[in-house]
Amino acid sequence: MVAQHRFACAFAQDGSVPLAYFRLAAFCIAAVVVLTCSVAAAHGIAGNRLFPGTLSFDDPAVSDEFALTPSGVNKRAADGSAVTDEGVSWELMRLLVPNLAIVVDSGFAHRDWPELQRNGFDTTTVSLKGLLYESDPHEVLLSAELSWGIGGSGAPAIGAIEADTFRPAFYFGKGFGDLPDNLNWLRPFAVTGEFAVDVPAVSRSTILGINNVGSALIPLPFENVPILHWGFSIQYSTYYLTPRFTGGPPKQEPLNQFVPLVEFAFDSPRGQETIANMSPGVAYVATTWQFAVEAVLPLNAVSGHGVGVRTQLLLFLDDLVPSLFGKPLLSR
């Protein structure tokens, strides 16, 4: 909550956010990444550790990837009504230089109220994501991202808001393969996480919500507030249980493995209750792709009801189509 109040202090008196703050932040992230330019960690690999793509939030990898994520979850809409959202989201990440990428993501959803249904595209987001730090001996990846959610690019009928949003984000991954021999049973474990803040460009807008009789959508006033997104995952690498793991530097990339994991994701709008979900699942990572499946379990009443499910197909484009994605766009 402290971070949310700090961001709120940057608002103008009318509730808008000066774009200069975000231009400056984007320039700073890009400058730091370019100045610390090194070979990016393919597929989110640091030493013997592979950090698979997570589904509740982004992972710390910066590479050429395309992700397709079908899902079906029960939750509460912004107007407080209970809805079921089914659909698919997609994300394309393309390297500009070895450790700086441009990311474009959107999706298509079917929203089901008790008395009516609506379909539409979700908000399109454009981001810059950069790898800030990598340590192979200590299995560490750190990255940062600045995103622009393009207001009006999504369908209001499925909950997309009219206002632009900006999101600075920080991602981390830490494996425990560097622990001493007396703790070798902990070496397969790793943690990843996210800290991000959605900052709306305007303080008030309208959304479409269900009317009193539940048979039509009507425009409703909506207060846009900063939302703190935070979460973490606990992962277990089965690579450490195979003869391919020798205890020293890897002789080959630790691909072709199952990674059981559980994710915890929290959305904390300023002045409102936190939406909390737990997502246990498993990912299989091959040489050119990853497939993952998770259950979505709400941890409190405001998070919805019932159990949802989502899957993800993640394609490693640099290995799948090396002739097209074999090097960064701005590489010589």
MISE-935689 format. One record per atom (N, C-alpha, C): residue in one letter; x, y, z. Coordinates in steps of 0.001 Angstrom, whole numbers, plus 524288, in hexadecimal, padded with zeros to 5 digits. Last residue first. Example, Ala and Ser with C-alpha at 12.3 -4.5 7.8 and 13.67 -1.06 7.14 Angstrom:
2
s832327F73681BA8/s835667FBDC81BE4/s832648001E81EBE/a833867E9C681E78/a8300C7EE6C81E78/a833907F31C81E78/
END
This chain:
332
r85B967E84C775F6/r85E637E86377101/r85F9A7E2DB76F0B/s84EB57E96477B57/s853EE7E72977B72/s8566F7E77877615/l844987EC3877C26/l848607F07077B6D/l84DF67EE6F77B9D/l83F6F7E2A977DB5/l83E137E5F177947/l842427E9FD77815/p847DF7D7BA7813E/p8448B7DC3D78265/p843B87DFB377D9E/k847047CB4F77A62/k84A067CF8A77CA9/k846617D42377DB0/g83FF47C3D477703/g844F77C21577902/g848507C65977B50/f836247C46F772AB/f836D47C682777EB/f83C2C7C51F77A43/l8374E7C039768AC/l834687C5187695A/l835797C7A776E9C/s83D177B73E769B2/s83E377BAA47653E/s83B9B7BFF5765C5/p838D47B1E677243/p83DBA7B4CD772E5/p83EFC7B87076E5D/v82E667AEE477705/v82F3E7B13F771D6/v834447B4747720B/l8307C7A9FF780AE/l82C927A7CB77D29/l82D4D7A9CC77794/d837D17AFEF785CD/d8391C7AA877848E/d835567A83678094/d832AD7B97578660/d838037B96D7846D/d839D27B3EB78315/l828EA7B72178AD6/l829377B85578544/l82EC27B8257832A/f823987AEAA7923D/f828AA7B1437923E/f82A197B25F78C8C/l8168D7AF9C79652/l81A0E7AE2679213/l81F177B1507926F/l80DDA7AA9179F31/l811EC7AE8079E88/l815CB7AC8E79A76/l801437A8F17A2A1/l8051E7A6FF79EF7/l808EB7AB7079DDE/q7FA247A6C17AE29/q7FD647AA547AB17/q800FE7A7377A783/t7EDD57A6D77B4ED/t7F2467A4377B290/t7F5717A8417AF8D/r7E5AB7A6EE7C02A/r7E80D7A9867BBB5/r7ECBF7A6617B9E0/v7DA047A6BB7C7AA/v7DE697A3EB7C55C/v7E08E7A72F7C0DB/g7D3A57A8C07D430/g7D4887A9B57CEAC/g7D91F7A6857CCB5/v7CA397A5A97DD71/v7CF8A7A49B7DBA4/v7CFCF7A59E7D5C9/g7C2607AE8A7E568/g7C3657AA097E210/g7C9167A9AC7E075/h7C2627BC997E4DD/h7C0D27B7A27E72E/h7C2117B3377E359/g7C9417C8997E812/g7C5B87C5677E501/g7C46C7C05F7E7CE/s7CED87CF037EE7B/s7D19A7CCD07E9F9/s7CE207C9777E687/v7C9577D1817F71F/v7C96B7D56E7F2FC/v7CC137D3627EE0B/a7CB377C8F87FDCE/a7C61D7C98E7FB40/a7C6497CD587F6B1/n7D7CF7C2E27FB4D/n7D4187C5DD7FE81/n7CF2C7C6D67FB4B/l7DD4E7BCB87F47D/l7DEC47BC637F9FD/l7DB517BFB27FD8E/p7D9FE7B4B37E995/p7D97E7B9AC7EC67/p7DA917B8F07F239/l7E2097AD9E7E19E/l7DF097AD1C7E66F/l7DEAC7B2667E91F/v7E3D67A7E47D5F2/v7E39F7AD1E7D840/v7DFE97ACE67DCE2/a7ED0579E807D118/a7E7F279FB97D360/a7E8467A52D7D5C0/e7F49E79E0D7C557/e7F3FA79F807CAD4/e7EE3279FBC7CC3A/v7FE4B799F77BC65/v7F8C9799DA7BDED/v7F87579AE57C3C4/a806EF79C2E7B196/a805CA79C547B72C/a7FFE879C327B802/f81135799E77A8D4/f80B9B7996D7A9CC/f80AB87992B7AFB1/q81A8D79F9C7A072/q8190479E3D7A5C4/q8131A79DC97A5F8/w8243879D6279648/w81F1279ED779848/w81E8779D5379E04/t82DAC799AF792FE/t82B6A79E0979011/t8262D79FD77922C/t8307B7922479A72/t8347B7956579809/t8323479A3479566/a8273A7929E7A53F/a82A3A78FE67A140/a82E1F793AF79ECA/v821C5791F77B156/v824E67955C7AE02/v8281F792037AA4D/y815E0791797B77D/y819D378E4A7B4DF/y81C99791C47B0F3/a810B1794F47C3DF/a81267796887BEAB/a81630792777BC91/v805A9794777CC42/v80A85792247CA78/v80BAA794237C4F8/g7FF8C79A267D7BE/g7FF9A797DA7D286/g804DB795827D13C/p7F7AD7A2C37DF7D/p7FB4D79E5B7DF11/p7FB1179C067D995/s7F5487AED87E28B/s7F4F57ABC57DDB6/s7F9127A7767DDB9/m7ED727B75C7E9DD/m7F1AA7B3967E9F6/m7F0FC7B0017E53F/n7EA3C7C4FC7EB0A/n7E9767BFD57E8A8/n7EE507BC7C7E957/a7E3BF7D03C7EF56/a7E7FA7CC827F040/a7E6927C7347EDF2/i7E1947DD737EFE1/i7E0137D8B57ED23/i7E4AC7D4EE7ED64/t7DF997E58A7FAD1/t7E35C7E2F37F761/t7E1017DE0A7F4FD/e7D6737F0217FB5C/e7D85A7EB0A7FD00/e7DBFE7E8A97F8ED/q7DAF27FD9D7FA37/q7D7427F95B7F96E/q7D9B27F4347FB36/g7E2548058D7FA67/g7DD7E806597FD44/g7D988802057FCB1/r7E7AE8020C7EE68/r7E803805B27F2CE/r7E2A4806817F548/p7E7607F45D7EBC9/p7E5DE7F9B17EA57/p7E6067FD3F7EF25/s7EF487EA917EAD1/s7EDA97EDE27EF37/s7EC577F3567ED4C/d7F0347DDC37E797/d7EF137E2DD7E548/d7ECB17E63E7E98C/f7F8AB7D2FB7E7C9/f7F5907D6A07EADC/f7F50B7DBC27E7E2/a7FB917C5847E6A2/a7FB1C7CA967E416/a7F7457CDFF7E714/f803A47BAF27E719/f800447BE1D7EA6C/f800337C39C7E81E/e8059B7AE597E185/e805F47B4057E11E/e8020D7B6907E4D8/v80D5B7A3417E16E/v8089C7A5A17E37F/v809737AB857E391/l81230798B77D962/l8127879DEC7DBBA/l80D3879F717DDFB/p81A6F78F7B7D2F4/p815D67908D7D639/p8167C795E07D8DE/v81FE078E3C7C793/v8209E791DD7CBE8/v81B627927D7CEC1/f82684784E37BFB5/f821C07868C7C259/f8232478A347C6D7/q82EFD787347B4A0/q82E09785CA7BA10/q828A07879B7BBC3/n8355478B697ABEF/n832D3786417AC13/n8321C784577B1AE/l84132792477B010/l83C00791E97ADB5/l839D978C687AE63/p84ABE797657B407/p84764793C27B70A/p841C97939D7B50A/e854A7797167AA4F/e8503C799DB7ACA4/e84CA6796027AF69/q8607C790907AE6D/q85C95791D07AA83/q8580B794847AD46/k866E4790827B6AA/k8694578F257B1A5/k865827902B7AD26/p866FA799D17C116/p864197964A7BD8F/p86711795587B880/p87051798F77CB8D/p86E0379BF17C739/p86B617984A7C354/g86CB878E4C7D43A/g86FEF792A77D29D/g86D43795D87CE67/g8659A786737D5B1/g867297898B7DA38/g86A8678E267D8E9/t86192781477CD59/t8669477F647CF5C/t8686D7825F7D429/f8566477CF77C79E/f85852780B97CB6F/f85D3577E827CE02/r854087743C7C1E8/r8561F778C47BF13/r8584677CE67C2BF/p84F3D76CF67C82E/p854F076C8B7C78F/p85751771207C498/t8458C7744B7CFBA/t847367712C7CB41/t84D2A770D07CB02/l8423577B397D6EC/l84192775BA7D84A/l84383772207D3F7/y842B2785017D2CC/y8467F783B97D6EA/y8462C77E067D898/y83A1A785737CC4E/y83F40784DC7C9ED/y8434E7832B7CDF4/t831507880A7D1A2/t83297782757D179/t837CC781727CEBF/s82FF87929F7D99F/s83255790FA7D4BE/s833C178B327D4EF/y82582799107DE87/y828D9794927DFA1/y82AD67926C7DA78/q821977A5997E3C5/q822547A1E27DF80/q8260679D7A7E127/i818D67AEF37E779/i81C8C7AB257E98A/i81CE07A6B97E591/s816B07BC697E475/s815EA7B6DE7E356/s81A2B7B3B67E600/f80FAD7C81E7E7D5/f814637C4EF7E7A6/f812E67BF567E64C/g80B727D58F7E6D4/g80AB77CFF17E71B/g80FEA7CD2A7E6DF/w803E97E0F77E476/w8087B7DE687E6B0/w807687D8987E72D/h7FF977ECFC7E096/h7FFA77E76C7DF34/h804957E5077E185/l7F8317F75D7E48D/l7FD247F4B57E581/l7FC777EEEC7E436/i7F208800EE7DDAA/i7F18C7FB7E7DF66/i7F7067F92D7DFED/p7EC2A80D887DEBA/p7F0D580A477DDFB/p7EFFB804D77E04B/v7DF0980EA67D9C1/v7E2D480F3C7DDF1/v7E7B480C0F7DCA2/n7D4578145A7D423/n7D9348119D7D2F7/n7DD2F812AF7D740/e7C761812F77D671/e7CC01815AB7D855/e7D0D2812507D746/f7BCC98140C7CDF5/f7C0C8810997D032/f7C582813CF7D1B7/p7AF32813FF7CAEE/p7B3F9816E57CC3F/p7B7CB8134F7CF17/l7AA3A80B947C0FE/l7AA8E80CE27C680/l7AF76810167C77B/p7A1618082E7B6F5/p7A63480AE07B87F/p7A5F780C817BE3A/i79BE27FB317B71F/i79B33800D57B74F/i7A064803557B8CB/l796B67EFC67B187/l79B4C7F2927B37C/l79A4E7F86D7B320/a78BE27E7BE7B5BF/a78E687EB657B227/a793247EDD27B4CA/s7877F7E19C7BD4E/s7865C7E03B7B7E1/s788F27E3DD7B3F5/g7873D7E3577C824/g78AEC7DF937C5FE/g78A1A7DE337C05C/v781CE7EAB77CD1E/v77EE47E5F17CBD6/v782567E1EF7C923/n7894D7F2977CE4C/n786DF7F03D7D2EC/n7840E7EB227D1B9/n793E07F0147C4F3/n78FD47F33B7C76C/n78D157F0217CBBA/i7A1DD7EE7E7C50B/i79CB17EC2D7C4A0/i798A87EFB47C738/g7AA277F8197BEA8/g7A8C17F4767C2C6/g7A32F7F2947C21F/l7B48D7FDF27B86F/l7AF787FB897B7A8/l7AE907F78C7BBFF/i7BA4E809C07BD93/i7BA8E804457BC08/i7B5008026B7BAF2/t7C0F18160B7BCA6/t7BC29812EE7BD01/t7BD5B80D587BB66/s7C9C681CF37C53D/s7C7EC81B897C00C/s7C2CA818997C0BB/r7D3A6823CD7CC3A/r7CE38822147CBB5/r7CCFE820EC7C600/s7DE2F826587CBDB/s7DC208243B7D0B9/s7D699822217D03D/v7E6E5822697C1A6/v7E2CD825DC7C3B3/v7E0528233C7C866/a7EE9181AEC7C0AE/a7EFBD820277BEC0/a7EBB88241E7C097/p7F18F812197CB40/p7EE02814187C73B/p7EF6D819A67C5A6/v7FB38809307CD32/v7FA0680EA77CE52/v7F677810B67CA0C/d7FE467FD8A7D2F0/d7FB2D7FFDB7CEBE/d7F9A98055E7D052/v80A2C7F8C77D702/v806017FC717D85E/v8036A7FE567D362/a8109D7ED227DB8B/a80F0D7F0B87D766/a80AAD7F4357D969/f818DA7E2ED7DDA2/f816B77E78B7E03B/f815877EB7D7DBF6/e81A0E7D5157DD65/e818E47D9F47DAAA/e817347DE0F7DE97/g822667C9837DD6F/g81E6F7CD1D7DF55/g81E137D2087DC20/t826EE7BC987E0B7/t826AD7C1137DD35/t8226E7C4AD7DF3E/v82F447B3247E669/v82AF57B6CD7E6F7/v82B607BAE07E2A1/a832487A5637E70A/a833557AAB67E543/a82E8B7AE0A7E662/f8382C798D87E9D8/f8343E79CE87EA91/f8361C7A22B7E874/p8405E791997E936/p83C9F791E47E4DE/p838B9796647E550/r845CD7932E7F309/r847D7795557EE2D/r843ED795617E9AD/l842E378E8F7FC20/l8402C7935F7FAB7/l841CB795767F55F/w84976786697FDA1/w844087850E7FC7D/w840CC789DB7FAF7/n852DE78AC3800AC/n8523A789627FB2C/n84CA1787EB7F9C1/l8570278EC08099D/l851B47906980839/l8507478EEB8028E/n8610478B7680A45/n85D85789BF80E79/n857E378B7E80D97/d865D679069801B5/d8647A78ADD8015F/d860B47891E80598/p8602379D827FFE9/p86443799B780142/p862347942380164/l859B67A2E67F45A/l859E77A1AF7F9EF/l85E2579DA07FB13/d858267A5357EA18/d85D337A6A27EC48/d85D9E7A5867F21F/g84DFA7A3257E73D/g851EC79F577E5CC/g8574B7A07F7E7EF/f8454A7A91C7E8C9/f848547A7B17ED6B/f84C687A37D7EC38/g842197B4787E0E4/g842667AEE27E1D3/g845FF7ADBC7E65F/k83A317BEFE7DEF3/k83EAD7BD357E205/k83E3F7B7567E2DB/g8359D7C9D97D7E9/g835D47C42B7D843/g83ABA7C29A7DB26/f82D1C7D4EE7D682/f831D47D2667D872/f831367CC7C7D838/y828DB7E1287D14B/y828697DB7B7D19D/y82D887D92E7D398/f8214C7EC977D1B9/f826577EA337D2F1/f8257A7E45D7D3AE/a81B077F6F27CA9B/a81B0E7F1C67CD09/a820A57EFE87CDCE/p812148013C7C802/p8177D7FFA67C8F8/p8177E7FA7F7CBFB/r807FA803847C000/r809937FFC17C3FA/r80F817FF1E7C413/f7FCF180B517BD11/f8029480A9B7BCB8/f8044A807147C135/t7F16D80C987B556/t7F40C80B297BA34/t7F9D980A5C7B919/d7E6DE8142A7B035/d7EC238120E7AFBE/d7EE2C8109C7B527/a7D943810C87B1CA/a7DDD5813ED7B311/a7E2E48111D7B1BF/e7D119809FC7B044/e7D23280DCC7AC2F/e7D76B8108D7AD02/i7D2BF7FC217B315/i7D198801897B47D/i7D356805367B027/a7CC387F02B7B104/a7D0987F38C7AF98/a7CF2C7F9397B0A5/g7C3647E9EE7B2D8/g7C6197EC3D7B74D/g7CAC27EF907B604/i7BE237E6CB7AA59/i7C0C27E2A87AD41/i7C42A7E4E07B1A4/a7BA207EFFA7A64C/a7B6637EBF67A7F2/a7B8F27E77A7AADB/p7C2537F6127A295/p7C0317F72F7A7CA/p7BC9C7F2E07A9CF/a7CCD97F03879C3E/a7C7257F0AD79C41/a7C52A7F1CC7A1BC/g7D8BE7F7FF79AA9/g7D5C17F35779BF8/g7CFF37F46379C13/s7DCC4801A1798D0/s7DE1A7FD8D7950F/s7DB357F8797961B/g7DAFA809117A06C/g7D73E808B479C26/g7D86A804857982C/g7E87380AE67A347/g7E2FC80BC77A4A6/g7DF7080BA779FE7/i7F21D8022E7A378/i7EFD48061479FF6/i7E9FE8068A7A111/g7FB3B801867ACEC/g7F6387FF467AB83/g7F320803467A874/w80843800CD7AC8A/w804138047D7AB5E/w7FF4B801697A9A7/s812B87FD807B549/s80E757FC117B1B9/s80A998008C7B123/l81F607F9F87B7EB/l81BCC7FE647B802/l817BA7FD8F7B3CF/e827227F1717BFC4/e823AE7F2507BB4E/e820867F73E7BC26/a832827E9F07C33F/a82ECA7EE297C41D/a82BC07EF2A7BF20/s838C17DEE77C9A9/s837317E1EF7C518/s833317E60B7C6A8/l841EE7D5947CDA4/l83EEB7DA347CF21/l83D977DD327CA24/l845837C8E37D157/l843F27CC4F7CD12/l840C47D0CA7CF50/v84E967BFCE7D651/v84B8F7C48B7D73B/v84A6D7C73B7D206/e855EE7B7927D95B/e850BA7B6A47D712/e84CFE7BB307D819/h8601A7B8B67DC2C/h85C317B93C7E051/h8569A7B8CA7DE58/p865A17B74D7D2C6/p8670A7B4347D767/p862E07B44B7DBA7/d8602B7BEB07CBFE/d85FDA7B90A7CB23/d861637B5EC7D004/s859347C9A37CD67/s85D847C6E77CFEC/s85CC07C1147CF1C/e855347D5847C7DA/e8552D7CFD67C76F/e859EE7CDA37CA36/y84D537E0D17C6C8/y851947DE077C96C/y850DC7D82E7C8AB/l845D97E5387C022/l8494A7E89F7C31C/l84DFF7E5C47C559/l83F5A7E4797B478/l8422C7E1507B84C/l846327E4C57BAFA/g833847EB777B1C7/g839247EADE7B17B/g83B567E7767B5CA/k829007EEFE7A9F6/k82ACA7EBA57AE38/k8309A7EAA87AD91/l81EE77F74F7A6AF/l8247E7F6837A632/l826457F35F7AAE9/s812157F4DF7A125/s815D67F5437A56E/s81B6D7F52B7A36F/v8049E7F68279F42/v809C77F6B079CD0/v80DC47F7D97A119/t7F84B7F05F79F06/t7FC7E7F2A67A222/t801967F24479F21/t7EACF7F11F79CB8/t7EFFE7F01D79A88/t7F4157F31479DB0/t7E0367EB9F7A3A8/t7E3A77F00E7A2CF/t7E8E77EE457A08C/d7D9237E18879C73/d7DB217E3FD7A12A/d7DEA47E89479FB4/f7CDEC7E07679438/f7D3927E080794F4/f7D4FE7E35279A00/g7C2217D91D79772/g7C5267DD93795A2/g7CAEB7DCF57969E/n7B4DD7D5E279AFE/n7BA067D47F7990D/n7BCF17D9727978E/r7AB5A7D2E77A4EE/r7ADC77D68E7A14C/r7B3307D48E79FC0/q79EDB7CEE67A9C9/q7A4507CDCD7A877/q7A63F7D1EB7A49C/l795CC7CE6C7B4B5/l797697CFE97AF6F/l79D3C7CEDB7AEBD/e793837CB1F7BECC/e78F2F7CBD17BB2C/e790D67CD4A7B5A0/p79CE37C9AC7C488/p7989C7C5E47C525/p794677C6507C0F4/w7A72C7CC3E7BAF5/w7A40C7CDA97BF7E/w79FA27C9A47C025/d7B2587C9257B528/d7AD3E7C6CA7B626/d7AB177C8C67BB4E/r7BA927CCEB7AAFD/r7B8E27CDFE7B064/r7B3467CC3A7B113/h7C4CD7C8CB7A3DE/h7BF297C8277A424/h7BDA57C8D27A9DB/a7CFB67CF7779DEF/a7CD067CD167A265/a7C72B7CCBB7A170/f7DC877D05B79930/f7D6F57D051797CD/f7D4187CD4A79C06/g7E7E77D8D779A46/g7E4F07D40A79AEB/g7DF5B7D4AF7991A/s7F5487DD1F79AEA/s7EFB57DE3D79AE2/s7ECE07D91579BBD/d802187E2DB79A0E/d7FE787DEBE79BB7/d7F8E27E0C179BA8/v80F187E485796B6/v809BA7E60279557/v8062C7E1917970A/v81B827E949799D9/v817857E55B79AF9/v8122C7E7957997F/i828E07EA21796B3/i823B97EC8D7966D/i81FAB7E838796E6/a8346A7E89579E9E/a830687E6A179B07/a82BA67EA2B79B10/l841AD7E71F7A113/l83D4D7EACB7A12F/l839697E92E79D09/n84AD47E17879FCA/n848017E10B7A4BB/n843CC7E5347A569/p84E667E29B79526/p84E887DD8A797D5/p84B997DD3779CF8/v843ED7EA9478FCF/v849797E99279093/v849BC7E4C679416/l839A27E70678E28/l83BB67EB6478B27/l841AC7EB4178B28/l832467DB5C78DDF/l836FF7DE0378F8F/l838627E27678BD8/r824FD7DA867904C/r829027DA9578C2E/r82DA97DDC778E0A/m819F47D3AF79429/m81E8E7D67379608/m822CF7D5FB791DD/l80C7D7D34A79449/l811127D2CA790EF/l8156F7D62179330/e801AF7CCD079984/e805E87D08579A7A/e80A757CF4F796DA/w7F3F67CB0E79BBA/w7F8C97C9F0798FA/w7FCBD7CE4379A07/s7E8F97C4477A15F/s7EC667C8D07A0EA/s7F1597C73679E12/v7DBF87C00A7A066/v7E1777BEF379F5D/v7E4607C42079F0C/g7D1347BC3A7A8A3/g7D38D7BE8D7A403/g7D92E7BCFA7A371/e7C7977BF547B1E0/e7CA437BB457AEE7/e7CC8E7BDC97AA09/d7C3137C35A7BDE5/d7C5F57C4F57B93A/d7C8AB7C03C7B6D6/t7B7C07C54C7C4AC/t7BB667C13E7C300/t7BDE07C30D7BDEA/v7B4617CDC17CF6D/v7B4A57CC757C9EA/v7B83F7C7C17C92E/a7AD4C7D53B7D869/a7B0207D0577D785/a7AFE37CEF27D1BC/s7AF457E32A7D9DE/s7AC167DEA47D87C/s7AF867D9DA7D785/g7B5847EBE07DB68/g7B42C7E8AB7DFE8/g7B1017E3D97DEAE/d7B9327F1227D2F2/d7B4777F33A7D55B/d7B29C7EFF57D9F4/a7C18F7EB0E7CFC0/a7C2B67F0067D254/a7BDE77F2717D4E1/a7BDFD7DDB37D335/a7BEF07E1F37CF93/a7BFDF7E6F87D29A/r7C3EF7D2E47D95B/r7C05F7D75A7D9D5/r7C1E97DB877D5E7/k7C48D7C5E57D3AA/k7C69E7CA577D691/k7C26D7CE887D6FC/n7C8DE7B9F87CE92/n7C48C7BCC57D105/n7C6C67C13F7D43E/v7CF567B7267C26F/v7CF737B82D7C810/v7CA6C7BAEA7C9B7/g7D6947B1797B90C/g7D1267B2057BAA7/g7D0F87B2947C08E/s7DF9A7B3277AE4E/s7DE3A7B2E17B3DC/s7D8567B3377B47F/p7EAF67B2317A606/p7E5507B19C7A6D5/p7E4227B1327ACB4/t7F5397B8937A1CE/t7F34E7B6EE7A6F0/t7ED5E7B6B67A708/l800C77B89C79B2A/l7FB2C7B83379A50/l7F8DE7B5C279F38/a80C3A7BFCA7984C/a809337BCCF79C1F/a8036E7BD1E79AC5/f818757C02B792AB/f812E97C109791AD/f80FD37BD7A7954C/e825177C65B79392/e821277C28B79537/e81BCA7C41879332/d831BE7C9647951D/d82DCF7C932790F0/d829E97C4E379236/s8338B7CE9D7A240/s8351F7CB9779DAC/s830E57CBFF79984/v835377CF157AEF8/v834E17D2D47AAAA/v836FE7D0147A5D4/a82F687CA747BAE2/a832307C9887B5F9/a831427CDF77B21E/p829C67CB187C449/p82E1A7CECF7C360/p830E97CE2A7BE35/d81BC97CA717C142/d8209A7C8487C368/d8251D7CBF87C218/d80F387CFF77C504/d813827CEFB7C15F/d818427CCC37C43B/f804D67C8AD7CB15/f807D17CD7C7CA3A/f80C647CC107C6BA/s7FFD27BF4C7C9EC/s7FD387C3597CCFB/s7FFC97C8A87CC3E/l806A77B8E97C432/l801A97BA607C1E0/l7FEE37BEBB7C4D4/t814717B8837C0C7/t8101F7B8107C477/t80B327BA6D7C21B/g81DF87B16C7BA1A/g81A267B59C7B9D4/g815AD7B49C7BD94/p828387AC4E7C28C/p824237ABDC7BE88/p820A67B0AA7BE77/f8350E7ADB07C3D8/f830527B0027C615/f82C0A7AFBD7C1F2/l83ED37A4CA7C5AB/l83B1B7A6AB7C1CC/l836517A8B87C4AE/r84BB37A4277CA08/r846367A5537CB50/r8433A7A7337C693/n856307A3447C916/n8532479E6E7C8A7/n84D4679F507C938/g8570C7AFFE7C445/g859EC7AB6F7C625/g856EB7A6707C50E/a84B227B3C77C14B/a84FA27B5E47C415/a8528A7B14C7C678/i8419A7B5E87B79F/i845627B2457B9DE/i849C87B54A7BC77/g839367B9B27B150/g839487BA7A7B6F5/g83CF17B6C17B9BC/h83B337B7997A6C2/h836F87B4C67A955/h836EC7B5957AF44/a848077BC657A7F8/a8441E7B9E47A4AC/a8402D7B6F07A7F9/a84B9F7C8007ACD1/a84AE97C2947AE93/a8468E7C0197AB5E/a8534B7CFE77A3F9/a84EA37CEDC7A71A/a84E447C9167A87B/v85FD17D4E57A514/v85C937D0F37A288/v857FC7CF997A609/s85EBA7E2777A8D1/s861887DD827A88F/s85DF67D9A27A5D5/c85ECB7EF9A7AC63/c85D827EBB97A864/c861197E6FC7A8B4/t85DD17F7E97B2C2/t85F887F3057B530/t85ECB7EE747B176/l859EC7FF6A7AC21/l85F2B8002C7AE47/l861407FB407B0DF/v84FDC7FB8B7AA3D/v853A57FBC57A5F8/v859327FC457A80E/v84B457FC707B454/v84BAE7F7637B1C2/v84FD07F7717AD7C/v84BD6807317B652/v84E76803877B9CC/v84F537FE4D7B71D/a845A480AF87ADFA/a84B1B80C717AE69/a84E1E808A37B1D8/a83BBB806A17AFED/a83E7D805497AB1D/a8444C806817AB8D/i8398680B627B9A8/i839CA805AD7B935/i83CE3804217B45F/c839BB816157B6A3/c83D5B8141D7BA9B/c83DF480E297BA42/f8317F816B47AF65/f836D4817DE7ADBC/f83AC78159D7B191/a829048142E7B5E5/a82A44810CB7B175/a82FD9811AE7AF9F/a8296681CB87BCD1/a82A2F817657BECA/a82BA6813B27BA62/l8274F8250E7B5E0/l82C42824E47B8AC/l82D6681F627BAA5/r81D40822447B2D3/r82159822A37AEDF/r826B6822517B170/f8188D822F77BC88/f8190181DDA7BA29/f81CE081DDE7B5A2/y818FE82D997BECA/y81B04829CF7C297/y81C0C824907BFF2/a813D2832287B677/a8197B832CD7B6DD/a81BDD82EF57BAAB/l8095F830FD7B7CD/l80BFA82D217B482/l811E482D997B4D2/p803A18327B7C42E/p806F1834ED7C039/p809E7830D47BD0F/v7F70D82DCE7C5F5/v7FC8D82C967C6E8/v7FFD582F337C2B8/s7EBBF833E27CC17/s7EEA8831BF7C7AD/s7F450830DB7C931/g7E6BA838C77D425/g7E6EF833167D449/g7E9E7830B27CFCC/d7E77E8434E7D43F/d7E2C9841227D1DD/d7E2D383B3B7D1AA/q7F15C844FE7D86F/q7ECCB846167DBB1/q7E7CE843E27D96B/a7F94A839DC7D4B1/a7F7C983F517D483/a7F2CD8401E7D7A9/f80086830727DC11/f7FBF3831FA7D90F/f7FB74837E77D8F5/a8083D82D367E2AE/a809E982F457DDA9/a8055D8311D7DA58/c803BB828B27EB1F/c805C482DED7EBDD/c807668306B7E6B8/a801A681E967E7FF/a7FD4E822507E814/a7FF44827DA7E899/f80B05819B47E9CC/f8098281AC97E471/f8051E81EC97E43A/r80A64819347F4B3/r80E9C81C107F23E/r80D4B81D5E7EC9F/h801D1812C37F62E/h801778182E7F7CB/h805C981B6D7F55D/q805FC809427F258/q8018180BAD7EFD1/q8011D811707F144/a80DEE806F67F96F/a80F4A808247F3FE/a80ACE80AD97F138/v807FE804B880242/v80B6C809428024D/v80CC580ADB7FCC4/m8032C7FB5180000/m800008000080000/m80358804F180000/
END
